[in-house]
Amino acid sequence: MADKSWMLNPKAIRHANECIHRIKELEGLRLKLSQPDFLPQLHHYVDKLNDRQLGDSYAQLLGMAGVGAVVRNLDAEPAQAVVAQAQAVGDEGTRVSDELVHVEGKSYPKYRNGREFKGLFHGVPRYR
């Protein structure tokens, strides 16, 4: 169970809401604080979008939530959350790939949504 004591701090909630609003502006997706995996999801979008305003708000939130606790929670993400089957676009159209990449004792699909696995960033798989 993730430590959510940072949610008792009004300034941390303000920074989390700034992140939520920025992701909505950029991606059209609304994250919710009530999601059990809010911080890992937020981390994923900060890494994916590479937006300075979002990164600044996230850094402020991490300062309040405690960087060490957040990183431990990111590393503790269950491998079941990673989809075992991914789609990759080939010459013959769309095909399903069963190919897995094994990193740090966990397995990740080599392809996801037409993107190839490029490594981990703080325990979160990166696809490009």
C-alpha positions in Angstrom: 0.0 0.0 0.0 1.4 3.3 -1.0 1.9 6.1 1.5 -0.5 8.9 0.8 0.1 11.1 3.8 1.2 13.8 1.5 -2.4 14.2 0.6 -3.0 15.9 3.9 -0.8 18.8 2.9 -2.9 21.5 1.0 0.2 22.7 -0.9 0.9 19.2 -2.1 -2.7 18.9 -3.3 -2.4 22.2 -5.1 0.7 21.0 -7.0 -1.0 17.7 -7.8 -4.0 19.6 -9.2 -1.6 21.8 -11.3 -0.2 18.6 -12.7 -3.7 17.2 -13.4 -4.8 20.4 -15.2 -1.6 20.5 -17.3 -1.9 16.9 -18.4 -5.6 17.6 -19.3 -4.4 20.6 -21.5 -1.7 18.5 -23.2 -3.3 15.1 -23.5 -7.0 15.6 -23.0 -6.8 13.1 -20.2 -7.9 13.7 -16.6 -6.0 11.9 -13.9 -7.7 11.6 -10.5 -6.2 11.9 -7.1 -8.3 9.0 -6.0 -6.6 6.6 -8.4 -4.6 4.0 -6.4 -1.7 4.5 -8.9 -1.9 8.3 -9.1 1.8 9.0 -8.6 3.1 6.3 -11.0 0.7 7.5 -13.6 1.7 11.1 -13.0 5.3 10.1 -13.3 4.6 8.3 -16.6 3.1 11.5 -18.1 5.8 13.8 -16.8 8.3 11.5 -18.5 6.3 11.1 -21.7 5.3 14.7 -22.2 8.6 16.4 -21.3 6.8 19.7 -20.4 8.6 22.2 -18.3 5.5 23.5 -16.5 4.4 20.0 -15.7 7.9 19.0 -14.6 8.1 22.0 -12.2 4.8 21.2 -10.6 5.7 17.5 -10.3 9.1 18.4 -8.7 7.2 20.6 -6.1 4.9 17.7 -5.4 7.8 15.2 -5.0 9.3 17.6 -2.5 6.2 17.4 -0.4 5.5 13.7 -1.0 9.1 12.6 -0.3 11.2 11.6 -3.3 12.4 8.3 -1.7 8.9 7.1 -0.9 7.7 7.8 -4.4 10.6 6.1 -6.1 10.1 3.0 -3.8 6.4 2.9 -4.9 7.4 3.2 -8.5 9.8 0.2 -8.1 7.1 -1.7 -6.4 4.6 -1.5 -9.3 3.3 -5.0 -10.0 4.4 -6.7 -13.2 0.8 -7.6 -13.8 0.1 -4.0 -14.6 2.2 -4.3 -17.7 0.3 -5.8 -20.6 1.7 -9.2 -21.6 0.7 -8.8 -25.2 1.4 -5.7 -27.3 0.7 -4.7 -30.8 3.4 -3.9 -33.3 3.0 -2.7 -36.8 4.7 -4.8 -39.4 4.7 -5.1 -43.2 1.6 -7.3 -43.2 -0.4 -4.8 -41.1 -1.1 -5.1 -37.4 0.2 -8.2 -35.7 0.5 -9.3 -32.0 3.9 -9.8 -30.6 4.6 -12.2 -27.7 8.2 -11.1 -27.5 9.2 -10.0 -24.0 12.2 -8.0 -22.7 13.6 -9.0 -19.2 15.0 -6.1 -17.1 15.8 -6.1 -13.4 13.9 -9.4 -12.8 10.7 -8.2 -14.5 9.3 -8.9 -18.0 8.0 -6.2 -20.3 6.5 -6.5 -23.8 9.0 -5.5 -26.5 6.2 -3.6 -28.3 3.3 -1.6 -27.0 1.0 0.5 -29.1 3.4 0.3 -32.1 6.3 1.5 -30.0 9.4 -0.4 -29.0 10.6 -0.9 -25.4 13.6 1.4 -24.8 14.3 0.8 -21.1 13.1 1.8 -17.6 13.0 5.3 -16.1 12.5 5.0 -12.3 10.9 1.6 -12.8 8.5 2.7 -15.4 8.9 1.2 -18.9 9.6 3.6 -21.7 8.4 3.0 -25.3 9.4 5.0 -28.4 
